[in-house]
Each structure stands twice: as C-alpha cells, then as structure tokens.
C-alpha cells in the first residue's frame, strides 16, 4: 500500500508546472535581480575578455541596437553643458587653448634678448630695439605653434592633453598661425633695416629647420642655441642700425657740393656699417645665451619619459661655468663690456671695446681720443670657472664700491638660483615631472641671465628693467605651463 502511494505521489509531482518548483505561481514575475558590479547584472559573471553590456545595451552587442524593452533602464540623456565629443568650447576655453599652444608664460624670456643686444653694442634702447623685440616675439611664437604641429602624433601618445591632440586647436590652424607669425616677424625686422632683416631671416630659417627636421637629431640643441644667439644679435643689429640711420639722416640734410645733389653723401654711404661690424661686439654675450639654451634643450629631450641623470648634471656644471664667465673679469676687458669710454653721438650710452677688441660704436660715428676711466685689473691669464667661484666672496667685497659691478653679481646669483635647484632635483630623481620642472626653470633663468649681461655691458637700468619681467613670468607660469 505504501509503495502505491509513493508511486502516485511521484507521478503527481512530475506532472506539476515548473513554476511551482521554485516556490511561486507559474508565470508570476520573481523578485527583480539586483545590480552587482562584481558578478554582472543578473548575478552571472561575464565571459573572460568580453566587456559587460552597459545599461540599455543588448547582451552580445557593444554599440548597436539601442535600449530594448525589458532589458534594463534606458541610457540617461547627457547632462547639460557636458562635452560628449571634440567641441570648440567657449571663447574663454579657446583662448586658453591658444595660450597653451603658444606657451605665453615663456614670452617674457624673449624681450630681454633685444635689450641685452642693445646693451652689448653700447646703445640705449630705441626704435630699432622695439622693432627687434616685436620681431623676436612673433618668431618665437611661430616656433611654438610649429613645434606642436610637428609633434602632434607624438603628443597624442605622450601628452594627449596638449591643444592639438585634445582637439581644442586644429593642426591646420596651428600651421597657419606659424606661417602668419613668421611673416609678421620678418616684416617688423624689415622696418628696422636691411641688416636686421638679414639676421631675422636666418633666425626664422633656424626655427623652421629645428621644428621640422633637426629637433630629434643630434643637431637639435645646437639649432636651438643658434636661434637664441641670433635673437640677441637681432636686437644688437636693429638697435645699431637705427642709431646709424639716425645720424646719417641728420647729416644728409646738408647738400653735397662734390656730388652736386642733396642727401646722403658717398662718404657717408661708405661709412655705413655691415652686419658683421654691427654684431661683433655682441657676439660674446650671444654665445653665453646660446650655451645656456643648448643645456635647456638637451634636458627637454627627456621631459616626456625622464630617465636621464647625466644630462641634468652636465647642464648644472655648464650653468656654473656661465655664471663664472659673467661674474668674472679679464684683464683690461670684459664679456662685451667696456674697457674704456669715448665721447659719441647723442643717444649713445658709451662706446665699448668688446672681448674681441672691436669697437662697439658704428664706424664713422666719430673717433675721439679715449678718455681713460677707472678699470679693475686682474692677474694675467684666464681663470677657470672653479677659481672664479672660489673667489666670489672677494669679488663681492671688491665690488662694494662699484654699484654696477655689485648689480652684475646679484643678477648672476639670481640666474644660478633660478636654474640650478631644479637641475639638481632632476639629476637626483630623473622623473618626467622633475625634468619638466628643470626645463621650466631653465626657461625662466633666461631673464636674470639677460639682465646680468646687460648690467655687465654697462647698462644697469636696462638690466633692472629686464629683471622686472620675472614676477610677470612667474605669475603667468602658474596658469600656463612654459613647457
């Protein structure tokens, strides 16, 4: 009897609806599955290597089909103001993108080139200096835009936040800006005279060659050093050319009885200086600035990946040597500084005898008998950088009665203080952030170096004016990175 009951019960259970086995009525919906980020939407882990379907997507499809009824909530609409693709943004955002592309915080390291060049040739800043500074700014910004255009593929991997890879500035716009700025720079240089245009043309060619061909070669740092040296020589040439043209115009108002016509005489034209004669006194200062630029460029080649310890150490040693060269003295002459002064035409600060023994005044400006002035002499022979640094306290003590000399030492110390600590940190820990900080420090150190060169050449007011750009550069660098 019991066996028959068990058989009948088994038959009844096997014929029952499957929904009742789970404990609820057939066809009734069970409890809604809970969202589980670790095991999937319905408590089942997705297959290895297969991305989990997002809300509103069909299983097995990644981007197609849209939401399906009963498969989950629909995708929420984008929030107001939220970017869903590469868009231009507001005018303020576009302005910031261009500021990042052109690295406007580094602009303040450019005008000092023209001012230091004017001081090196013994002239007060004038119209030619202003034109040279404007041309330098345009060519500098042209190089920045061209640099990012040439590196757009590399930046897409290493620095995707840059304006071109992020889509905030188009490659065509960056290339067009580089061309327009180059043309503007050459136009301003042409206003300063043919010699200035000659130097500016060489500068523009160097900038384009560096960005398009030489940047990733061994000649890259040398090309950048040449560009910065040419920038200082542009200021020297434009300033001296404008001063010479002013004197020529003053003499050209008188009739020339020999030539029979009014205007510039043949003798005056014969005294018109060439480019080499104009830039020769500024060449030592240009070499110092170029050597510093070489070091900064060498460090910048490792700013994306880091990993170089020897390069920051070598550049740190170069910084010390350059500081010693600017702060030190040589017997009877200085680094493009005056050994004596002579009377000269109005608008000329002094006539300097540079490191090559060439007069800093333009030929034909008038040669009076040199009036000897007080000059500090040092023992014969050149001192190495280490000996000059060791004598730094003695140099400071000796400069106590010479305000100009004391200013030069102070500006040189500011140069070392700006450039050396970031280089030391990058040498101890060559990570990309510290390497980029060393590059930024080297760019900002251009300003006190330019100021020290101007003060050394006998233009303390110009040196202080250049140094006044430091707070502006530091304030803007907090908003826009110079690298």
Buried (B, 14 or more C-beta within 10 A) or exposed (E): EEEEEEEEEEEEEEEEEEEEEEEEEEEEEEEEEEEEEEEBBEEEEEEEEEEEBEEBBBEEEEEEEEBEEEBBEEEEEEEEEEEEEEEEBEEEEBEBBBBBBBBBBBBBBBBBBBBBBBBBBBBBBBBBBBBBBBBBBBBBBBBBBBBBBBBBEEBEEEBEEBBBBBBBBBBEBBBEBBEBBBEBBBBBBBBBBEBBBBBBBBBBEBBBBBBEEBBEEEBBBBBBBBBBBBBBBBBBBBBBBBBBBBBBEEBBEEEBEEEEEEBBBEEBEEBBBEBEBBBBBBBBBBBBBBBBBBBBBBBBBBBBEBEBBEBBBBBBEBBBBBBBBBBBBBBBBBBBBBBBBBEBBEEBBBBBBBBEEBBBBBBBBEEEEEEEEEEEEBEEEEBEBEEBBEBBEEBBEBBEEEEBBBBBBBBBBBBBEBBBBBBBBBBEEBBBEBBBBBBBBBBBBBBBBBBBBBBBBBBBBBBBBBBEBBEEBBEBBEEBBBB
